[in-house]
Amino acid sequence: MTSLDIDLLLTALISVSVLVALIVSRIKMHPLLALLVVSIGVGFATGMEPGNIVKHLVNGAGKTLGAVGVVIALGAMLGKILADAGITEQIAEAILRRSSDRMIPWAMTLVAFVVGIPMFFEVGLVVMLPLIFSVARKLEGHARFKGSAYVYLGVPVISALAAMHGMVPPHPGPLTAIATLKTSVGPTMLYGFLAAIPAMILGGPLYGAFISPRMNTRPDQALLDQFTVGQAIDKEQRAGVGLGVLAALLPAILMLIHAVAEMVLAKGSPALRLASFLGNPLIAMLLGVLFAIMALVVVRGGDTEKLRSSLGNSLKPIASIIMIIAGGGAFQEMLTSAKVGDAIVHLTHYFAFPPLILGWLIAMLLSVSTGSATVGIVGAAGLLAPLAGADPALNLPLLALSIGCGSLFFNYANHAGFWMVKESFGMTMGEATKTISVVQSIVAVVGLIMVLIFNAVIPVH
């Protein structure tokens, strides 16, 4: 390692520490301002030209808004339509009626598991928030329930979505590792599903039952009302719950069709191009919103003027969340552009670990330091690709899975997902760390353990 590498690693560590201090100290700086200030500080500390600092800020925030911000806005609209139509209320009542308090987190895990197969973490969370809030709001009214109902149900959802996102194709992380290591989708997907089950159980219902009694987290009232309090609708006028569930899951269905098409259709075929377009998260969410408008409002003779007003109001509570996530994207871009990832790669040259552990470790360090799971996966897979091609005894699907698991570890303040969870649930920095950061660390470690177990009992062909 060079002195420059050490300086970059220290800069990354100090920048995160300063960011946390600005937010939690007496200064109480708004997270968006803190993220921008620290990002600029990283730029100057690493010797960037002022013009390049601004360029990276704009690029990072813009990419995040384009990839996540618009999807979150569409998800808020979809959630509001479902709430106003009484769909979310009906689903929440059905879950509470058919499950005991102890079984509700398991039911939420199963729903998130299904939703998370085709959906990115942030998109899946947007889809799940109305259901989490509706069930939790009813659950917190039970006299026997102690602690935060929102953490009790949110942690299992976070765990399941994270496990799917990092371990199972067709998510971009596992697919990137598969392509770089020149291995197969099928075995990686099978291993991923098997590893995800214990990971999301330990990180979800079990950890949620442990941590929720110790927390009093409650989302902002405006956001809570948006997803749980709809217009006054008589039970006779409510839309059918089956139609509502179809509207809620349509984006996931379109993304799943895209995922299957990628595995069975020839590259460049018209059918694949169509599936790719319809399965894009932004297009899928847009189609979900339009379908919900038509099926739950227009066809039923609803007031379209009230609908427009309701959709406009749905964006107000999430405006702050979207901008904070954009600030997180700027911070991530600055760390990546400063070549912190290269310093981490140089650091790993001093490690002498088995390939499966080394892949997990490199992906983990890159993800934690740069705030990007994609950077972690690309870096780790690229670094180990020569070894993968030279060692016939190495189980490449397990190596791809190991790298995906490592990229999930300790999602923190330079990750957009951290800020989405923190702001959506109204958490402090400490509460967000106890939830998403710890949950994803549990999922990542359990995933690695499952990889090592598979490697010990499954022969390489």
NULOMAR-911901 format. One record per residue: residue in one letter; z, x, y of N, C-alpha, C in turn. Coordinates in steps of 0.1 Angstrom, whole numbers, plus 5000, padded with zeros to 4 digits. Each point is the difference from the previous one (the first is absolute). Layout:
# NULOMAR-911901
AZXYZXYZXY
...
This chain:
# NULOMAR-911901
M500050084988500049925012500050095012
T499349955011500050075012501049955010
S500250075011500949955010499549875006
L498749985001499449875005500449894990
D500050024987500449904991501449965002
I500950095002501449985002500249925013
D499350045010500149925013499549864998
L499049984993499549864998501049914992
L500650064990501049934992501249975009
L500450095008501249985009499649895010
T498850015005499649905010500049864994
A499549984988500049874993501449954998
L500950094996501449964997500749965013
I499850085011500749985013499449875006
S498749984999499449885006500649874994
V500250004987500649884994501449985004
S500850115001501450005005500149955014
V499150055009500049955014499649855001
L499049964992499649865000501249914996
V500750034990501249924996501050005011
A500350125006501050015010499649925012
L498850005004499549925012500349854997
I499849954988500149864997501549964998
V500850084993501349954996501150055010
S499750105008501150055009500249915012
R500850045010500349925011498749975009
I499050084998498749975007499449874996
K500149974987499549884994498549975004
M499250114999498649985005499249914990
H499149925005499249924992499250084990
P499949964988499350084990498650055004
L499249915006498750035004500050125010
L500949995010500050115010500550134993
A501049994991500550124993498950064992
L499349924993498950054992498950085008
L499749945011499050065009500550135006
V501250005005500650125006500150114990
V500549974988500150104989498750054996
S499049914999498650054996499550105010
I500249975013499550095011500750134999
G501349994997500850134998499550084989
V499649944988499550074989498750075004
G499149935008498850065004500250125009
F500950005009500250125009500750114992
A500949964991500850104992499050084990
T498949934996499150074991498850065007
G500050005013499050075008498749925002
M500149874999498749925003499749995014
E498749995003499649985014500449865004
P500349975013500449875004498949894997
G498850045001498949904997500049964985
N500350104991500149974986501249924996
I501150025008501249924997499749855003
V499349985011499749865003499049944989
K499150084997499049964990500649964986
H501050094996500749974987500949875001
L500649995012500849885002499249874999
V498850005007499249885000499449984986
N499550114993499449984987501149954990
G501250065000501049964991500449855002
A500349965012500349875003498949904997
G498850045004498849924997499749974986
K500150114992499749984985501049914994
T501350015004501049924994499949865004
L499749975013499849875005498849934992
G498950084999498849954993500349974985
A500750084994500349994985501149904997
V501050005009501249924997500349895010
G499850035013500449915011499349874999
V498750004999499249874999500449924988
V500250074989500449934987501449945002
I500950065006501349955003499949875009
A499250015010499849885009499449884992
L499050034991499449894992501149954990
G500850094995501149954991501049925007
A500350035012500949915008499449875002
M498749995003499449875001500049924987
L499750074989500049934987501449954997
G501050085003501449964997500449885009
K499550005012500449885009499349874995
I498850014996499349884995500749954987
L500450094991500749964988501349935004
A500750065010501349955004499849865006
D499149985009499749885006499649894990
A499350044990499549904990501149974989
G501250075002501049974990499950074987
I499050094999499750074987501250104996
T500350085010501050104998501349944996
E500449895007501249924997500049954985
Q498949954996499949944986500150114990
I499450125002500150114991501450054999
A500650015012501450055000500949904993
E499849875002500949904993499850014985
A498750024995499750014986500750124994
I500050125007500650124995501549984999
L500649945010501549995000500449894990
R499249904998500349904990500050044986
R499050094997499850054986500750134997
S500650065010500650144997501450005005
S500950074993501350025005500050115011
D501150015007500050105011499750144994
R500550034988499850134994498550024996
M499349904996498750014995498950005011
I500449955012499049995011499350145003
P500850115001499350135003499050034989
W500349964988499150034989498749925001
A500149885005498849925002499250055012
M500750055010499350065012499350134995
T500650084991499450124995498749974993
L500049894992498849964992498949965010
V500349925010499049965009499450125008
A500950095004499550125007499250094991
F500450014988499250084990498649954999
V499849864999498749954999499250025013
V500749975011499350015014499750155002
G500850094995499850145003499050074992
I499549944989498950064992498850035009
P499549915008498850035008500350045014
M501249975005500350015014500750135004
F499650065012500850115005501449965003
F500950105001501449975002500249915013
E499550045011500249935013499449864999
V498849984994499449874999500849914991
G500450054988500849934991501349955007
L500650085008501349975006499749885010
V498950015008499749895009499949874993
V499350004988499849884992501449954995
M500950094997501249964993501149965010
L499950045013501149985009500449855002
P499049915001500449865001500849954989
L499750044988500749964988501450065000
I500150135003501350075000500949935010
F499549985012500849945011500449854996
S499149934995500349864996501149994990
V499850074989501050004989501450065005
A499950115007501250065005500849915009
R499349935009500749925010500749884993
K499549954989500749904992501150064992
L499850124995501050074991501250045009
E499850045012501250045008500949895003
G499549884999500949885002500949974988
H499850074989500949984988501350075003
A501149924999501350065003500450124992
R499550004988500450114990499250125003
F499050005008499150125002500650095011
K500150134997500650095009499050115004
G500050045012499150115005498749945005
S498950085000498849975006499049944990
A499749875001499049944991498650065001
Y499850055012498650055003499850144994
V501150084999499950124993500049984985
Y500849904995500149964986498649964994
L499249945009498649964995498950105005
G500350065011499050095005499850134992
V501250054995499950134993499249994987
P500149894992499249994988498549995004
V499649935011498649995004499550145004
I500850085008499650135004499850094988
S500949994990499950084989498849984992
A499749874997498849964992498750045007
L499949975013498850045008499850155001
A501150085001499950145001499550064986
A500649954989499650044987498649984997
M499549885004498649974998499150095008
H500450025013499250085010499850144995
G501150064995499950144997499650044985
M500149904991499850034986498849944994
V499549895005499049934993498749995007
P498950044994498749975006499849855000
P499349955009499050065009500550045014
H501350025001500550055013499450145003
P499750025013499350135004500650134995
G501450005000500650124996499750044986
P500449924990499650034986498550024998
L499249935007498650024998499550135005
T500650045011499750145006500350114990
A501249994995500550104990499150004988
I499649884995499249994988498650065002
A499449985012498750065003500150155002
T501150055006500150145003500250084987
L500849944991500450064987499049984989
K499049915003498949974991500649944987
T500849905001500649934989499649865000
S500549924991499649864998500949905006
V499449895005500849895006500949934990
G499449964988500749924990501450064996
P500050124995501450054996500950025011
T499550035012500950025011500649865004
M499249905000500549865003501049964990
L499850024987500949974989501350075002
Y500050135002501250085003500749955012
G499249975010500649955013500849874999
F499449914993500749874997501350024993
L499950084989501250034992501150075008
A499650095008501050085008500549915012
A499249915005500449925011501149904997
I500049954987501049904996501550045002
P500450124993501450045002500250055015
A499050055006500250055014500349895009
M499249894999500349895010501249924996
I500450004988501349934996501250085005
L500050134998501150085005500150005016
G498850025006499950005014500149875007
G499849894992499949875006501249914997
P500049914990501249914998501350074998
L500050114993501350074997500550075013
Y499250085007500450065012500349905011
G499249895000500249905010501449934998
A500449974988501249944997501250095004
F499850134999501050105004500150015016
I498950015007500050035014500249885009
S499549884996500049885009501449965003
P501050004992501449965004500650095011
R499450125001500550105010499349995013
M499149915002499149995012500049865005
N499949995013499949865007498749995007
T499050064996498750005006499449855001
R499549975012499349875002498950025009
P498849954997498850025009500249935013
D499250045010500049945013499749854998
Q500849925008499949864998498649945003
A499350065010498749955003499050024988
L500150114994499250034988500449924988
L501349984999500549924989499649855001
D500049955012499649865003498549994997
Q499350105004498549994998499649984986
F500750074991499649994986500749894992
T501149945005500849914992500149865007
V499749995013500249875006498649955005
G499549904993498749955003500149875008
Q498949945002500049875007500749904992
A500649905006500649894992499049924992
I500050014987499049934991500849924990
D499649884999500649914989499550064987
K500949984990499650044986498749954995
E499849875004498749944996498850065006
Q500250065012498850065007499850154996
R500950064993499950144996498850024992
A499350125002498950044992500550034986
G499249994990500450034986500350154999
V501150034993500550134999498950094993
G499349954990498950084994499050055009
L499649915009499050045011500650105009
G501249985003500750105009500150144993
V500450004988500150134992498650075000
L499049924998498650065000499750065013
A500349935011499850055013500850135003
A501250014995500950125001499450114992
L499549974988499650114991498550045001
L499249925008498650035001499750145004
P500750065010499750145003500250094988
A501149984992500350084988498949984990
I499649884998498949974990498750075004
L499650005012498850075005500150154997
M501250055003500250154998500050034986
L500649924991500050024986498550004994
I499249905005498650004996499350135004
H500350055011499450125005500450124990
A501350004997500550104991499450004986
V499849884995499449994987498550045001
A499449955011498550035001499850155001
E500950085006499950145001500050074986
M500749944991500150064987498949954990
V499449895002499049954991498650005005
L499850005013498650005005499550135004
A498750025000499350125003500250035015
K500250135003500150035014498749975008
G500149945012498949975008499349874997
S500549934990499549874996500349895011
P499149915002500249895010501449934998
A500349974987501249934997501250085004
L500050134998501150085004500250015015
R498850015007500150015014500649875006
L499649894994500649875005501549994997
A500450044988501450004996500850105009
S499450115003500750105009500249945014
F499049935005500149945013501149895000
L499949914990501049895000501450044996
G500150114993501350064996500650095010
N499350035011500650095010501349925005
P501150075002501249935005499849915012
L499350055010499849935012499249874998
I498950014992499149894997500749904992
A500750054989500749914991501149925008
M500850075009501049925007499349905010
L498950045006499349915009499549874992
L499550024989499549894991501249924996
G501150064997501249924996500549915012
V500050065012500449925012499049885002
L498750034999499049895002500149904990
F500250044987500249904989501249915003
A501150065004501249935002499849905012
I499350045010499849915011499249884996
M498950024992499249894996500849914990
A500650064989500649934989501349935004
L500850075009501349945003500149935013
V499050025009500149945013498849905002
V498850065001498849935004499749884991
V499950034987499749904990501049895000
R501350035003501049905000500249935013
G499150025009500049945013501050055010
G500450134998501050065009499550025014
D500950025009499750025015499650145002
T498850025002499550145002500550075013
E500349925010500550055012501450064998
K500849924992501350064996499950124992
L499050004991499750114991499850135008
R499149995010499650115008501350065007
S500849915006501250045007501050064990
S500149954988500950054990499650144996
L498650024998499650134996500250105011
G499849965012500350095011501450045001
N500949904998501450035000500450094988
S499350004989500450074989499850155002
L499250045010499850155002501150065009
K500749915007501050065010501150074993
P500649954989501250074994499550134993
I498850024997499550124993499450105009
A499849975012499350105010500850135000
S501349995001500850135000499950074987
I499949934989499950074987498750074999
I498949945004498750064999499950135009
M500649995012499950125009500950114995
I501149974994500950114994499250064988
I499449924992499250064989498950095005
A499449965011498950085006500650135005
G501250005006500750125004500350094988
G500449944988500250084988498750064996
G498949935001498750064997499650125009
A500450005013499850115009500850124996
F501249984996500950104996499550074987
Q499649924990499450054988498750085003
E499249955008498750075004500350145006
M501050005008500450135007500550104990
L500949964991500550094990498850054991
T499149914996498950044991499150105008
S499749975012499150085008500650145003
A501350005000500750135003500050094987
K499449954989499950084988501350024993
V501049915002501250014993499849994984
G499049924996499750004986499650134994
D499250085008499650134995501350094998
A500949995009501350084998500749964988
I500049874997500749954987499250064988
V498750005000499250054989500450154998
H500050075011500450154999501450014994
L500949915004501450014995500049984984
T499249914995500049974986499550124992
H499350095005499550124993501250084994
Y501249985006501250074995500749934989
F499549884996500749924990499350034986
A500850014990499550014986500549894992
F499349895001500449884993498849954990
P500349934990499049944992499049915008
P498849994997499049935008500449865004
L500649924991500349865003501150005010
I501050095000501050005010499550065013
L499250104999499450065012499149905008
G499249924992499249905007500949905008
W501049964993501049905007500650075012
L500450124998500750075011499150025012
I498850054998499150025011499749885007
A499749894993499649875006501249955008
M501250024995501249955007500250085013
L499950134999500250085012499049975011
L498849994996498949975010500249865006
S500449904991500149865005501250005010
V501150064996501249995009499850075013
S499350125000499850085012499049945009
T498949944995498949965008500149855003
G500749924992500149865002498849934993
S499350064992498849944993500050024985
A500149904993499950014985498650054996
T499049965008498750044997499850155001
V500650065010500050145002500750074988
G501149944996500750064989499250004987
I499349894998499249994987498850095001
V499350005011498850085001500350154999
G501150045007500450145000500450044986
A500949924993500550044987498950004990
A499149905000498949994990499050125002
G499750035013499150115003500650134996
L501350025002500650134996500050024985
L500249894993500250014985498749974992
A498949975007498749974994499550124991
P500150125006499550114991500850024987
L501349985001500950014988499649894991
A499849885005499649884992498850034992
G499050075006498850024993500150124990
A501050085001500150124992501049984988
D500949905001501049994990499749874991
P499550024988499649884992501349934995
A501150065000501349944995500649915010
L499550005013500649925010499549865000
N500949905000499749865000499649965014
L498749995003499649985014500349865005
P500049894992500449875006501550015004
L500850074992501550015004500150095012
L499250105002500050085012499749925012
A498949914999499749925011501149905004
L500749954989501149915002501250075007
S500250124995501150085006499850025015
I498850045004499750025014500249875008
G499549894994500249875007501549975002
C500850024990501449985001500750095011
G499650125000500550105010499849955014
S498849945002499649965014500949895005
L500749934992500949895004501350045005
F500550124997501350045002500450005015
F501249945003500750005013499049975011
N499549885000499249955011500949995012
Y499750085011501050005011499249985014
A500650055010499649975014498650035004
N499450094993498650035003499049924991
H500549904993499249914992499949865007
A498849955000499849875006500849894992
G500050014987500749904992501550005003
F500650115004501450005003500349915012
W499150025010500249925013499749854997
M499149974991499749864998501249934993
V500750074991501149944993501250005010
K500250105008501150015009499949885010
E498949995006499849905011499949864995
S499449984988499849864994501449954997
F500950084994501349954996501150025010
G499650055012501050025011501150114996
M499650114994500950104995500250115010
T501250064999500250135007499350114992
M500050125006499450114993500850034987
G501349995000500850024988499749904990
E499949875004499749904990498750014994
A499050045008498650024995500050114990
T500850115003500050114990500749964987
K501049925001500749954987499149914992
T499049945007499149914992498750074997
I499050005008498750054996500050144996
S500850095007500050144997500650034986
V501149934998500750024987499249934989
V499549885002499349934990498850084995
Q499250055010498850074996500450134993
S501150065004500450124993500449984986
I500749884997500349964987498749984992
V499149935005498749974993499350134997
A500050105010499350124998500750094989
V501350004999500750084990499949944987
V500249874999499849934987498650024995
G499149995009498650024996499750134993
L500650115007499950134994500750014986
I501149944999500750014987499249934989
M499349895004499249934990498850094996
V499450075010498950094998500450114990
L501250065001500550104991500249954986
I500549875000500349944987498649984992
F499149945008498649984994499450134995
N500250105008499450134996500650064988
A501349974998500750054988499749934987
V499649875001499749924988498649974998
I499150025010498649964998499250124999
P499350024989499150124998498850005009
V499550115004498850015009498850014991
H499049915002498850004992498950085007
